Amino acid sequence: MRYQLELTLRQAEGALARVLGAAERRGFRPLSVDGEAQPDGDRWHLRMTVEGERADSALQSQLAKLYDCLAVEVSPCT
């Protein structure tokens, strides 16, 4: 199943690598990643599409635990 993730991350070294690594370790394959810096210069808004067989709640709870992840929303792709 495919999921769309909307994340807000701190602009910190390695933040993107930690998000991608957490997704892959939970069995989700990243298909696309797009992001932009927020006007305050402190945060990134990241959109990511992933594919995997596990429930989206497993991924959402793990990403929410990351220090650099300020917000995460996961929804099924239609």
Sequence and secondary structure as in RCSB ss.txt:
>XXXX:A:sequence
MRYQLELTLRQAEGALARVLGAAERRGFRPLSVDGEAQPDGDRWHLRMTVEGERADSALQSQLAKLYDCLAVEVS
PCT
>XXXX:A:secstr
 EEEEEEEEE  TTHHHHHHHHHHHTT EEEEEEEEE TTSSEEEEEEEEE SS HHHHHHHHHTSTTEEEEEEE
E  
